Amino acid sequence: MIDRINFFVMTLVIATFTLFAFEASADNHEAAANDELGVAIDAKTRASALFASDDVSEFNLDNARLGATFTKSIFDARVSVQTDGSDIDILDAYVGVPLYKDYANFKVGRLLIPAGRNAMLDTYGWTEWQGASLIAKWSSLDGYGRRDGASISGTTTTDVAGLNTGITVDYNFGIFNGDDDDVLFAGRTDFSIAAVDGLGIGAALQVQDGYLGVGIDAVYSRAIPYGLLDVNAAYNHYDLDDEAYVPGEGLNAGNGFTVGTSYLLDQKLPELPIDVQAQPFFRFQRFDYNDGFDGADNRFDAGSNFLISGLSQSKLTVNYFHIDSDYSEDVDGAFIGFQFVF
């Protein structure tokens, strides 16, 4: 049944993109202004050098992405591909349509599925070079947070009687093709309170046969003298129906938490040909294993991003890390990474 769903989804997506491409290439295409085809192209790349205490030195193209977003009438669609320097894989391929204003939007295809806040930032939005990867045991396709399926998302704001403030709720729920062709249910809800500017609280849930992932997270951003302070934390719980997994291989049962902070300086770095802002950061993560293991992994990250003004998400990162584990030798290392988005 799942194979048939996947075939239908991918056929629908491919047919839609073929129609868009045909109309975009037609010289005599004449339509009303609100029905014209819009196309936006984007490209992203990440490369890094790793130096570690276990005699590891690597220079890698982490990934490169090329994508296109199409809009026509009330429909939007996206397709993107990704390579790690060897294989080229489909990253996104979906069609979306609003069902009712901003309250309900439908997507079908291969898309980013609901998960924890860090996972939803999708690699290029991470503050640290590897994000909160130690505690991220969310279900995903090839580790990039995508799966084939369909989702409904939306947002609404409600005034709370007696509190003299409003609460904005964003939701994203869907059904996807999970591991071993099992159905995966995934959902996320985010809350923000108008009276507490800069505070966001979220919760995520993923369920399929033999797997449960639950997470709560929060972020608080506040402008303070000379910059913008960001503090965030998350707690995740994963259950695998007593299945024992080797740490570091696939999904793991257990509990993880993280806390991190960053500070984006207002001042640009002087005497540079482009405007660059420094963003020092720190993060601590811990994952305690369950179901057959009695131990934990801890990770510390500290460093700084140097963000290029005018090029969103483009940056140079210097990231020191330390990992101590009950199952392997401690590791100290550093990433020097460059990320470019346009």
ZADO-1210 file (C-alpha; in nm, 4 decimals, padded with zeros to 6 digits):
<atoms>
<atom x="00.0000" y="00.0000" z="00.0000" code="MET" pos="1"/>
<atom x="00.2830" y="00.2400" z="00.0917" code="ILE" pos="2"/>
<atom x="00.4543" y="00.1707" z="-00.2425" code="ASP" pos="3"/>
<atom x="00.1350" y="00.2685" z="-00.4258" code="ARG" pos="4"/>
<atom x="00.1047" y="00.5871" z="-00.2212" code="ILE" pos="5"/>
<atom x="00.4661" y="00.6763" z="-00.2999" code="ASN" pos="6"/>
<atom x="00.4139" y="00.6086" z="-00.6710" code="PHE" pos="7"/>
<atom x="00.1036" y="00.8282" z="-00.6759" code="PHE" pos="8"/>
<atom x="00.2759" y="01.1095" z="-00.4845" code="VAL" pos="9"/>
<atom x="00.5856" y="01.1182" z="-00.7028" code="MET" pos="10"/>
<atom x="00.3805" y="01.0885" z="-01.0227" code="THR" pos="11"/>
<atom x="00.1680" y="01.3865" z="-00.9170" code="LEU" pos="12"/>
<atom x="00.4747" y="01.5932" z="-00.8328" code="VAL" pos="13"/>
<atom x="00.6562" y="01.5096" z="-01.1579" code="ILE" pos="14"/>
<atom x="00.3462" y="01.5860" z="-01.3643" code="ALA" pos="15"/>
<atom x="00.3049" y="01.9220" z="-01.1930" code="THR" pos="16"/>
<atom x="00.6659" y="02.0235" z="-01.2521" code="PHE" pos="17"/>
<atom x="00.6422" y="01.9142" z="-01.6151" code="THR" pos="18"/>
<atom x="00.3375" y="02.1383" z="-01.6608" code="LEU" pos="19"/>
<atom x="00.5154" y="02.4315" z="-01.4956" code="PHE" pos="20"/>
<atom x="00.8250" y="02.3877" z="-01.7090" code="ALA" pos="21"/>
<atom x="00.6192" y="02.3693" z="-02.0301" code="PHE" pos="22"/>
<atom x="00.4279" y="02.6870" z="-01.9501" code="GLU" pos="23"/>
<atom x="00.7437" y="02.8708" z="-01.8458" code="ALA" pos="24"/>
<atom x="00.9075" y="02.7955" z="-02.1812" code="SER" pos="25"/>
<atom x="00.6111" y="02.8962" z="-02.3972" code="ALA" pos="26"/>
<atom x="00.6882" y="03.2243" z="-02.5752" code="ASP" pos="27"/>
<atom x="00.3256" y="03.3095" z="-02.6319" code="ASN" pos="28"/>
<atom x="00.2164" y="03.2533" z="-02.2752" code="HIS" pos="29"/>
<atom x="-00.0360" y="03.5228" z="-02.1892" code="GLU" pos="30"/>
<atom x="-00.2242" y="03.5150" z="-01.8617" code="ALA" pos="31"/>
<atom x="-00.3732" y="03.7455" z="-01.6061" code="ALA" pos="32"/>
<atom x="-00.1215" y="03.9070" z="-01.3742" code="ALA" pos="33"/>
<atom x="-00.2391" y="03.7044" z="-01.0759" code="ASN" pos="34"/>
<atom x="-00.2068" y="03.3799" z="-01.2771" code="ASP" pos="35"/>
<atom x="00.1452" y="03.4251" z="-01.4117" code="GLU" pos="36"/>
<atom x="00.4095" y="03.1652" z="-01.3391" code="LEU" pos="37"/>
<atom x="00.6729" y="03.2771" z="-01.0881" code="GLY" pos="38"/>
<atom x="01.0061" y="03.0991" z="-01.0539" code="VAL" pos="39"/>
<atom x="01.2748" y="03.1526" z="-00.7877" code="ALA" pos="40"/>
<atom x="01.6093" y="02.9711" z="-00.8029" code="ILE" pos="41"/>
<atom x="01.8304" y="02.9150" z="-00.4991" code="ASP" pos="42"/>
<atom x="02.1649" y="02.7479" z="-00.4353" code="ALA" pos="43"/>
<atom x="02.3401" y="02.6449" z="-00.1139" code="LYS" pos="44"/>
<atom x="02.6715" y="02.4831" z="-00.0278" code="THR" pos="45"/>
<atom x="02.8596" y="02.3823" z="00.2879" code="ARG" pos="46"/>
<atom x="03.2249" y="02.2798" z="00.3097" code="ALA" pos="47"/>
<atom x="03.4377" y="02.2144" z="00.6173" code="SER" pos="48"/>
<atom x="03.7723" y="02.1059" z="00.7520" code="ALA" pos="49"/>
<atom x="03.7738" y="01.8771" z="01.0577" code="LEU" pos="50"/>
<atom x="04.0700" y="01.8431" z="01.2927" code="PHE" pos="51"/>
<atom x="04.0284" y="01.5951" z="01.5805" code="ALA" pos="52"/>
<atom x="04.2379" y="01.4497" z="01.8619" code="SER" pos="53"/>
<atom x="04.1969" y="01.0934" z="01.7286" code="ASP" pos="54"/>
<atom x="04.4254" y="01.1847" z="01.4344" code="ASP" pos="55"/>
<atom x="04.1325" y="01.2593" z="01.2059" code="VAL" pos="56"/>
<atom x="04.1775" y="01.5372" z="00.9507" code="SER" pos="57"/>
<atom x="03.9128" y="01.5694" z="00.6827" code="GLU" pos="58"/>
<atom x="03.8266" y="01.8239" z="00.4179" code="PHE" pos="59"/>
<atom x="03.4712" y="01.7704" z="00.2976" code="ASN" pos="60"/>
<atom x="03.2022" y="01.9090" z="00.0774" code="LEU" pos="61"/>
<atom x="02.9300" y="01.8550" z="00.3357" code="ASP" pos="62"/>
<atom x="02.6574" y="01.9119" z="00.0788" code="ASN" pos="63"/>
<atom x="02.5510" y="02.1329" z="-00.2081" code="ALA" pos="64"/>
<atom x="02.1887" y="02.2069" z="-00.2966" code="ARG" pos="65"/>
<atom x="02.0163" y="02.3515" z="-00.5997" code="LEU" pos="66"/>
<atom x="01.6459" y="02.4278" z="-00.5826" code="GLY" pos="67"/>
<atom x="01.3590" y="02.6014" z="-00.7576" code="ALA" pos="68"/>
<atom x="01.0288" y="02.7266" z="-00.6172" code="THR" pos="69"/>
<atom x="00.7324" y="02.7739" z="-00.8517" code="PHE" pos="70"/>
<atom x="00.4153" y="02.9724" z="-00.7906" code="THR" pos="71"/>
<atom x="00.1079" y="02.9877" z="-01.0126" code="LYS" pos="72"/>
<atom x="-00.2385" y="03.0995" z="-00.9125" code="SER" pos="73"/>
<atom x="-00.3001" y="02.9554" z="-00.5655" code="ILE" pos="74"/>
<atom x="-00.0494" y="02.6716" z="-00.6116" code="PHE" pos="75"/>
<atom x="00.3156" y="02.6550" z="-00.5158" code="ASP" pos="76"/>
<atom x="00.5677" y="02.3813" z="-00.5768" code="ALA" pos="77"/>
<atom x="00.9317" y="02.3134" z="-00.5017" code="ARG" pos="78"/>
<atom x="01.1989" y="02.0793" z="-00.6286" code="VAL" pos="79"/>
<atom x="01.5577" y="02.0604" z="-00.5068" code="SER" pos="80"/>
<atom x="01.8508" y="01.8221" z="-00.5367" code="VAL" pos="81"/>
<atom x="02.1491" y="01.7660" z="-00.3103" code="GLN" pos="82"/>
<atom x="02.4935" y="01.6123" z="-00.3496" code="THR" pos="83"/>
<atom x="02.7685" y="01.5287" z="-00.1021" code="ASP" pos="84"/>
<atom x="03.0289" y="01.5198" z="-00.3788" code="GLY" pos="85"/>
<atom x="02.9342" y="01.1738" z="-00.5038" code="SER" pos="86"/>
<atom x="02.5651" y="01.0893" z="-00.5412" code="ASP" pos="87"/>
<atom x="02.2935" y="01.3360" z="-00.6403" code="ILE" pos="88"/>
<atom x="01.9647" y="01.2848" z="-00.4552" code="ASP" pos="89"/>
<atom x="01.6218" y="01.4464" z="-00.4603" code="ILE" pos="90"/>
<atom x="01.5861" y="01.6592" z="-00.1475" code="LEU" pos="91"/>
<atom x="01.2447" y="01.8260" z="-00.1933" code="ASP" pos="92"/>
<atom x="00.9698" y="01.7589" z="-00.4462" code="ALA" pos="93"/>
<atom x="00.6264" y="01.8759" z="-00.3396" code="TYR" pos="94"/>
<atom x="00.3152" y="02.0659" z="-00.4414" code="VAL" pos="95"/>
<atom x="00.1253" y="02.2905" z="-00.2006" code="GLY" pos="96"/>
<atom x="-00.2099" y="02.4661" z="-00.1983" code="VAL" pos="97"/>
<atom x="-00.3881" y="02.6794" z="00.0655" code="PRO" pos="98"/>
<atom x="-00.7118" y="02.5173" z="00.1817" code="LEU" pos="99"/>
<atom x="-00.8400" y="02.8065" z="00.3906" code="TYR" pos="100"/>
<atom x="-00.6494" y="03.1357" z="00.4271" code="LYS" pos="101"/>
<atom x="-00.3520" y="03.0950" z="00.6628" code="ASP" pos="102"/>
<atom x="-00.5395" y="02.8438" z="00.8767" code="TYR" pos="103"/>
<atom x="-00.4781" y="02.5352" z="00.6606" code="ALA" pos="104"/>
<atom x="-00.2220" y="02.4677" z="00.3885" code="ASN" pos="105"/>
<atom x="-00.1792" y="02.1296" z="00.2207" code="PHE" pos="106"/>
<atom x="00.1438" y="01.9792" z="00.0830" code="LYS" pos="107"/>
<atom x="00.2071" y="01.6464" z="-00.0871" code="VAL" pos="108"/>
<atom x="00.5346" y="01.4958" z="-00.2067" code="GLY" pos="109"/>
<atom x="00.8791" y="01.4731" z="-00.0487" code="ARG" pos="110"/>
<atom x="00.9101" y="01.7398" z="00.2174" code="LEU" pos="111"/>
<atom x="01.0589" y="01.8354" z="00.5549" code="LEU" pos="112"/>
<atom x="00.8576" y="01.6535" z="00.8198" code="ILE" pos="113"/>
<atom x="00.7641" y="01.7831" z="01.1677" code="PRO" pos="114"/>
<atom x="01.0342" y="01.7251" z="01.4313" code="ALA" pos="115"/>
<atom x="01.2302" y="01.9180" z="01.6961" code="GLY" pos="116"/>
<atom x="01.3159" y="02.2856" z="01.6517" code="ARG" pos="117"/>
<atom x="01.6785" y="02.2185" z="01.5596" code="ASN" pos="118"/>
<atom x="01.5776" y="01.9634" z="01.2969" code="ALA" pos="119"/>
<atom x="01.3260" y="02.2059" z="01.1457" code="MET" pos="120"/>
<atom x="01.6057" y="02.4625" z="01.0988" code="LEU" pos="121"/>
<atom x="01.7366" y="02.2164" z="00.8384" code="ASP" pos="122"/>
<atom x="02.1197" y="02.2257" z="00.8574" code="THR" pos="123"/>
<atom x="02.1701" y="02.5712" z="00.7055" code="TYR" pos="124"/>
<atom x="01.9879" y="02.7340" z="00.9957" code="GLY" pos="125"/>
<atom x="02.1987" y="02.5707" z="01.2660" code="TRP" pos="126"/>
<atom x="02.4063" y="02.7961" z="01.4903" code="THR" pos="127"/>
<atom x="02.6734" y="02.5327" z="01.5616" code="GLU" pos="128"/>
<atom x="02.8260" y="02.3530" z="01.2642" code="TRP" pos="129"/>
<atom x="02.6601" y="02.0214" z="01.3563" code="GLN" pos="130"/>
<atom x="02.3629" y="02.1653" z="01.5450" code="GLY" pos="131"/>
<atom x="02.2091" y="01.9594" z="01.8255" code="ALA" pos="132"/>
<atom x="02.2934" y="01.6376" z="01.6425" code="SER" pos="133"/>
<atom x="02.3774" y="01.4371" z="01.9550" code="LEU" pos="134"/>
<atom x="02.0156" y="01.4346" z="02.0801" code="ILE" pos="135"/>
<atom x="01.8450" y="01.4369" z="01.7372" code="ALA" pos="136"/>
<atom x="01.7197" y="01.0810" z="01.6900" code="LYS" pos="137"/>
<atom x="01.4215" y="01.1857" z="01.4817" code="TRP" pos="138"/>
<atom x="01.2971" y="00.9679" z="01.1997" code="SER" pos="139"/>
<atom x="01.4089" y="01.0974" z="00.8586" code="SER" pos="140"/>
<atom x="01.5145" y="00.9941" z="00.5109" code="LEU" pos="141"/>
<atom x="01.8959" y="00.9841" z="00.4753" code="ASP" pos="142"/>
<atom x="01.9322" y="01.2031" z="00.7842" code="GLY" pos="143"/>
<atom x="01.8036" y="01.5224" z="00.6195" code="TYR" pos="144"/>
<atom x="01.4577" y="01.5310" z="00.7781" code="GLY" pos="145"/>
<atom x="01.2579" y="01.4551" z="00.4623" code="ARG" pos="146"/>
<atom x="01.0097" y="01.1808" z="00.3810" code="ARG" pos="147"/>
<atom x="00.7406" y="01.1113" z="00.1227" code="ASP" pos="148"/>
<atom x="00.3890" y="01.1933" z="00.2361" code="GLY" pos="149"/>
<atom x="00.1360" y="01.4699" z="00.2921" code="ALA" pos="150"/>
<atom x="00.0905" y="01.7367" z="00.5578" code="SER" pos="151"/>
<atom x="-00.1433" y="02.0149" z="00.6694" code="ILE" pos="152"/>
<atom x="-00.0044" y="02.3244" z="00.8385" code="SER" pos="153"/>
<atom x="-00.1361" y="02.6617" z="00.9446" code="GLY" pos="154"/>
<atom x="-00.1330" y="02.9443" z="01.1948" code="THR" pos="155"/>
<atom x="-00.3885" y="03.1278" z="01.4061" code="THR" pos="156"/>
<atom x="-00.3866" y="03.3954" z="01.6777" code="THR" pos="157"/>
<atom x="-00.6284" y="03.3896" z="01.9702" code="THR" pos="158"/>
<atom x="-00.6897" y="03.6482" z="02.2418" code="ASP" pos="159"/>
<atom x="-00.6817" y="03.4934" z="02.5882" code="VAL" pos="160"/>
<atom x="-00.9598" y="03.6248" z="02.8105" code="ALA" pos="161"/>
<atom x="-00.8338" y="03.7656" z="03.1396" code="GLY" pos="162"/>
<atom x="-00.4687" y="03.7746" z="03.0363" code="LEU" pos="163"/>
<atom x="-00.4990" y="04.0753" z="02.8063" code="ASN" pos="164"/>
<atom x="-00.2687" y="03.9172" z="02.5481" code="THR" pos="165"/>
<atom x="-00.2786" y="03.7006" z="02.2401" code="GLY" pos="166"/>
<atom x="-00.1288" y="03.3592" z="02.1682" code="ILE" pos="167"/>
<atom x="-00.0188" y="03.2598" z="01.8194" code="THR" pos="168"/>
<atom x="-00.0310" y="02.8894" z="01.7383" code="VAL" pos="169"/>
<atom x="00.1483" y="02.7322" z="01.4418" code="ASP" pos="170"/>
<atom x="00.0843" y="02.3658" z="01.3631" code="TYR" pos="171"/>
<atom x="00.2164" y="02.1081" z="01.1166" code="ASN" pos="172"/>
<atom x="00.0773" y="01.7527" z="01.1020" code="PHE" pos="173"/>
<atom x="00.1267" y="01.4822" z="00.8431" code="GLY" pos="174"/>
<atom x="00.1339" y="01.1167" z="00.7397" code="ILE" pos="175"/>
<atom x="00.4535" y="00.9857" z="00.5814" code="PHE" pos="176"/>
<atom x="00.6273" y="00.6738" z="00.4568" code="ASN" pos="177"/>
<atom x="00.8316" y="00.5595" z="00.7575" code="GLY" pos="178"/>
<atom x="01.0956" y="00.2935" z="00.8065" code="ASP" pos="179"/>
<atom x="01.0295" y="-00.0538" z="00.6639" code="ASP" pos="180"/>
<atom x="00.7272" y="00.0887" z="00.4765" code="ASP" pos="181"/>
<atom x="00.5418" y="00.1551" z="00.8000" code="ASP" pos="182"/>
<atom x="00.3174" y="00.4606" z="00.8253" code="VAL" pos="183"/>
<atom x="00.4772" y="00.7478" z="01.0197" code="LEU" pos="184"/>
<atom x="00.2594" y="01.0067" z="01.1940" code="PHE" pos="185"/>
<atom x="00.4449" y="01.3309" z="01.2679" code="ALA" pos="186"/>
<atom x="00.3300" y="01.6598" z="01.4142" code="GLY" pos="187"/>
<atom x="00.4618" y="01.9814" z="01.5642" code="ARG" pos="188"/>
<atom x="00.2971" y="02.2771" z="01.7382" code="THR" pos="189"/>
<atom x="00.4599" y="02.6117" z="01.8225" code="ASP" pos="190"/>
<atom x="00.3277" y="02.8766" z="02.0605" code="PHE" pos="191"/>
<atom x="00.4258" y="03.2420" z="02.0987" code="SER" pos="192"/>
<atom x="00.2796" y="03.4864" z="02.3515" code="ILE" pos="193"/>
<atom x="00.2409" y="03.8490" z="02.2484" code="ALA" pos="194"/>
<atom x="00.3062" y="03.9718" z="02.6038" code="ALA" pos="195"/>
<atom x="00.6431" y="03.7924" z="02.6143" code="VAL" pos="196"/>
<atom x="00.8200" y="03.9214" z="02.3065" code="ASP" pos="197"/>
<atom x="01.0894" y="03.6874" z="02.1753" code="GLY" pos="198"/>
<atom x="00.9683" y="03.3708" z="02.3488" code="LEU" pos="199"/>
<atom x="00.8721" y="03.0621" z="02.1517" code="GLY" pos="200"/>
<atom x="00.7695" y="02.7201" z="02.2879" code="ILE" pos="201"/>
<atom x="00.7245" y="02.4103" z="02.0756" code="GLY" pos="202"/>
<atom x="00.6376" y="02.0411" z="02.0989" code="ALA" pos="203"/>
<atom x="00.6935" y="01.7608" z="01.8476" code="ALA" pos="204"/>
<atom x="00.5674" y="01.4029" z="01.8145" code="LEU" pos="205"/>
<atom x="00.6598" y="01.1185" z="01.5782" code="GLN" pos="206"/>
<atom x="00.4979" y="00.7737" z="01.5935" code="VAL" pos="207"/>
<atom x="00.5378" y="00.4598" z="01.3827" code="GLN" pos="208"/>
<atom x="00.5486" y="00.0860" z="01.4492" code="ASP" pos="209"/>
<atom x="00.8263" y="00.0278" z="01.7037" code="GLY" pos="210"/>
<atom x="00.9237" y="00.3946" z="01.7367" code="TYR" pos="211"/>
<atom x="00.8102" y="00.6927" z="01.9415" code="LEU" pos="212"/>
<atom x="00.9798" y="01.0316" z="01.9486" code="GLY" pos="213"/>
<atom x="00.8618" y="01.3167" z="02.1704" code="VAL" pos="214"/>
<atom x="01.0241" y="01.6558" z="02.2220" code="GLY" pos="215"/>
<atom x="00.9657" y="01.9940" z="02.3809" code="ILE" pos="216"/>
<atom x="01.1792" y="02.3000" z="02.3180" code="ASP" pos="217"/>
<atom x="01.1935" y="02.6716" z="02.3851" code="ALA" pos="218"/>
<atom x="01.3820" y="02.9732" z="02.2547" code="VAL" pos="219"/>
<atom x="01.4090" y="03.3266" z="02.3874" code="TYR" pos="220"/>
<atom x="01.5606" y="03.6146" z="02.1892" code="SER" pos="221"/>
<atom x="01.6187" y="03.9601" z="02.3313" code="ARG" pos="222"/>
<atom x="01.7981" y="04.2716" z="02.2132" code="ALA" pos="223"/>
<atom x="02.0521" y="04.3804" z="02.4736" code="ILE" pos="224"/>
<atom x="02.3324" y="04.6376" z="02.4559" code="PRO" pos="225"/>
<atom x="02.5567" y="04.5778" z="02.1535" code="TYR" pos="226"/>
<atom x="02.3660" y="04.2841" z="02.0115" code="GLY" pos="227"/>
<atom x="02.0969" y="04.0155" z="02.0097" code="LEU" pos="228"/>
<atom x="02.1012" y="03.7424" z="02.2752" code="LEU" pos="229"/>
<atom x="01.9466" y="03.4029" z="02.1982" code="ASP" pos="230"/>
<atom x="01.8941" y="03.1282" z="02.4594" code="VAL" pos="231"/>
<atom x="01.7389" y="02.7918" z="02.3692" code="ASN" pos="232"/>
<atom x="01.6812" y="02.4512" z="02.5245" code="ALA" pos="233"/>
<atom x="01.5219" y="02.1192" z="02.4288" code="ALA" pos="234"/>
<atom x="01.4328" y="01.7830" z="02.5817" code="TYR" pos="235"/>
<atom x="01.3694" y="01.4724" z="02.3682" code="ASN" pos="236"/>
<atom x="01.2522" y="01.1212" z="02.4576" code="HIS" pos="237"/>
<atom x="01.2726" y="00.8208" z="02.2238" code="TYR" pos="238"/>
<atom x="01.1221" y="00.4760" z="02.2762" code="ASP" pos="239"/>
<atom x="01.1893" y="00.1724" z="02.0547" code="LEU" pos="240"/>
<atom x="00.9682" y="-00.0919" z="02.2203" code="ASP" pos="241"/>
<atom x="01.2649" y="-00.2366" z="02.4137" code="ASP" pos="242"/>
<atom x="01.4708" y="-00.2841" z="02.0969" code="GLU" pos="243"/>
<atom x="01.8402" y="-00.2426" z="02.1828" code="ALA" pos="244"/>
<atom x="02.0446" y="-00.0345" z="01.9375" code="TYR" pos="245"/>
<atom x="02.4195" y="00.0212" z="01.9309" code="VAL" pos="246"/>
<atom x="02.5018" y="00.3828" z="02.0250" code="PRO" pos="247"/>
<atom x="02.5859" y="00.5892" z="01.7194" code="GLY" pos="248"/>
<atom x="02.4127" y="00.3537" z="01.4749" code="GLU" pos="249"/>
<atom x="02.0630" y="00.4440" z="01.3623" code="GLY" pos="250"/>
<atom x="01.7907" y="00.5407" z="01.6049" code="LEU" pos="251"/>
<atom x="01.8547" y="00.5029" z="01.9762" code="ASN" pos="252"/>
<atom x="01.6205" y="00.4700" z="02.2727" code="ALA" pos="253"/>
<atom x="01.6830" y="00.7170" z="02.5498" code="GLY" pos="254"/>
<atom x="01.6515" y="01.0735" z="02.6701" code="ASN" pos="255"/>
<atom x="01.8418" y="01.3780" z="02.5527" code="GLY" pos="256"/>
<atom x="01.8574" y="01.7420" z="02.6458" code="PHE" pos="257"/>
<atom x="02.0472" y="02.0463" z="02.5258" code="THR" pos="258"/>
<atom x="02.0914" y="02.4088" z="02.6204" code="VAL" pos="259"/>
<atom x="02.2633" y="02.6698" z="02.4065" code="GLY" pos="260"/>
<atom x="02.3161" y="03.0397" z="02.3675" code="THR" pos="261"/>
<atom x="02.4484" y="03.2822" z="02.1075" code="SER" pos="262"/>
<atom x="02.5104" y="03.6550" z="02.0887" code="TYR" pos="263"/>
<atom x="02.4940" y="03.8370" z="01.7543" code="LEU" pos="264"/>
<atom x="02.7005" y="04.1558" z="01.7780" code="LEU" pos="265"/>
<atom x="02.5601" y="04.4755" z="01.6281" code="ASP" pos="266"/>
<atom x="02.8994" y="04.6085" z="01.5233" code="GLN" pos="267"/>
<atom x="03.0483" y="04.5020" z="01.1908" code="LYS" pos="268"/>
<atom x="03.4053" y="04.3765" z="01.1855" code="LEU" pos="269"/>
<atom x="03.6280" y="04.6651" z="01.0744" code="PRO" pos="270"/>
<atom x="03.8559" y="04.6913" z="00.7707" code="GLU" pos="271"/>
<atom x="03.6894" y="04.4178" z="00.5671" code="LEU" pos="272"/>
<atom x="03.5677" y="04.4543" z="00.2064" code="PRO" pos="273"/>
<atom x="03.2257" y="04.3145" z="00.3067" code="ILE" pos="274"/>
<atom x="03.0096" y="04.3637" z="00.6171" code="ASP" pos="275"/>
<atom x="03.0590" y="04.0787" z="00.8638" code="VAL" pos="276"/>
<atom x="02.8976" y="04.0295" z="01.2058" code="GLN" pos="277"/>
<atom x="03.0388" y="03.8005" z="01.4741" code="ALA" pos="278"/>
<atom x="02.8106" y="03.5579" z="01.6603" code="GLN" pos="279"/>
<atom x="02.9823" y="03.3753" z="01.9497" code="PRO" pos="280"/>
<atom x="02.7988" y="03.0608" z="02.0632" code="PHE" pos="281"/>
<atom x="02.8017" y="02.7791" z="02.3172" code="PHE" pos="282"/>
<atom x="02.6030" y="02.4541" z="02.3438" code="ARG" pos="283"/>
<atom x="02.5884" y="02.1574" z="02.5817" code="PHE" pos="284"/>
<atom x="02.4189" y="01.8283" z="02.4907" code="GLN" pos="285"/>
<atom x="02.3655" y="01.5018" z="02.6771" code="ARG" pos="286"/>
<atom x="02.2036" y="01.1766" z="02.5653" code="PHE" pos="287"/>
<atom x="02.1294" y="00.8949" z="02.8145" code="ASP" pos="288"/>
<atom x="02.0771" y="00.5554" z="02.6516" code="TYR" pos="289"/>
<atom x="01.7975" y="00.3130" z="02.7464" code="ASN" pos="290"/>
<atom x="01.7016" y="-00.0468" z="02.6600" code="ASP" pos="291"/>
<atom x="02.0165" y="-00.2486" z="02.7090" code="GLY" pos="292"/>
<atom x="02.2665" y="00.0318" z="02.7709" code="PHE" pos="293"/>
<atom x="02.3520" y="00.2172" z="03.0878" code="ASP" pos="294"/>
<atom x="02.5544" y="00.5183" z="02.9938" code="GLY" pos="295"/>
<atom x="02.5571" y="00.8535" z="02.8216" code="ALA" pos="296"/>
<atom x="02.7273" y="01.0793" z="02.5689" code="ASP" pos="297"/>
<atom x="02.8081" y="01.4432" z="02.6455" code="ASN" pos="298"/>
<atom x="02.9094" y="01.7105" z="02.3975" code="ARG" pos="299"/>
<atom x="03.0277" y="02.0707" z="02.4352" code="PHE" pos="300"/>
<atom x="03.0472" y="02.3147" z="02.1431" code="ASP" pos="301"/>
<atom x="03.1942" y="02.6645" z="02.1521" code="ALA" pos="302"/>
<atom x="03.3001" y="02.9022" z="01.8785" code="GLY" pos="303"/>
<atom x="03.1776" y="03.1810" z="01.6590" code="SER" pos="304"/>
<atom x="02.9971" y="03.2383" z="01.3333" code="ASN" pos="305"/>
<atom x="03.0988" y="03.5268" z="01.1104" code="PHE" pos="306"/>
<atom x="02.7834" y="03.6163" z="00.9178" code="LEU" pos="307"/>
<atom x="02.7998" y="03.7958" z="00.5839" code="ILE" pos="308"/>
<atom x="02.5520" y="04.0834" z="00.5840" code="SER" pos="309"/>
<atom x="02.3117" y="04.0838" z="00.2895" code="GLY" pos="310"/>
<atom x="02.3592" y="03.7117" z="00.2185" code="LEU" pos="311"/>
<atom x="02.1169" y="03.5312" z="00.4488" code="SER" pos="312"/>
<atom x="02.2683" y="03.2186" z="00.6122" code="GLN" pos="313"/>
<atom x="02.6093" y="03.2733" z="00.4483" code="SER" pos="314"/>
<atom x="02.8877" y="03.2504" z="00.7051" code="LYS" pos="315"/>
<atom x="03.2281" y="03.1308" z="00.8147" code="LEU" pos="316"/>
<atom x="03.2258" y="02.9154" z="01.1311" code="THR" pos="317"/>
<atom x="03.5005" y="02.8257" z="01.3767" code="VAL" pos="318"/>
<atom x="03.3637" y="02.5508" z="01.6051" code="ASN" pos="319"/>
<atom x="03.5534" y="02.3678" z="01.8834" code="TYR" pos="320"/>
<atom x="03.3880" y="02.0559" z="02.0297" code="PHE" pos="321"/>
<atom x="03.4539" y="01.8004" z="02.3022" code="HIS" pos="322"/>
<atom x="03.2748" y="01.4631" z="02.3249" code="ILE" pos="323"/>
<atom x="03.3004" y="01.2292" z="02.6226" code="ASP" pos="324"/>
<atom x="03.1262" y="00.8935" z="02.6006" code="SER" pos="325"/>
<atom x="03.0782" y="00.5854" z="02.8151" code="ASP" pos="326"/>
<atom x="03.1208" y="00.3743" z="02.5011" code="TYR" pos="327"/>
<atom x="03.4273" y="00.5226" z="02.3307" code="SER" pos="328"/>
<atom x="03.7323" y="00.7396" z="02.3876" code="GLU" pos="329"/>
<atom x="03.6908" y="01.1121" z="02.4426" code="ASP" pos="330"/>
<atom x="03.7352" y="01.3302" z="02.1357" code="VAL" pos="331"/>
<atom x="03.8403" y="01.6921" z="02.1021" code="ASP" pos="332"/>
<atom x="03.8213" y="01.8618" z="01.7673" code="GLY" pos="333"/>
<atom x="03.7400" y="02.1662" z="01.5641" code="ALA" pos="334"/>
<atom x="03.5509" y="02.2520" z="01.2473" code="PHE" pos="335"/>
<atom x="03.6364" y="02.5358" z="01.0163" code="ILE" pos="336"/>
<atom x="03.3353" y="02.5627" z="00.7899" code="GLY" pos="337"/>
<atom x="03.2072" y="02.7882" z="00.5161" code="PHE" pos="338"/>
<atom x="02.8425" y="02.8107" z="00.4176" code="GLN" pos="339"/>
<atom x="02.7169" y="03.0077" z="00.1195" code="PHE" pos="340"/>
<atom x="02.3527" y="03.0696" z="00.0258" code="VAL" pos="341"/>
<atom x="02.2088" y="03.2755" z="-00.2585" code="PHE" pos="342"/>
</atoms>
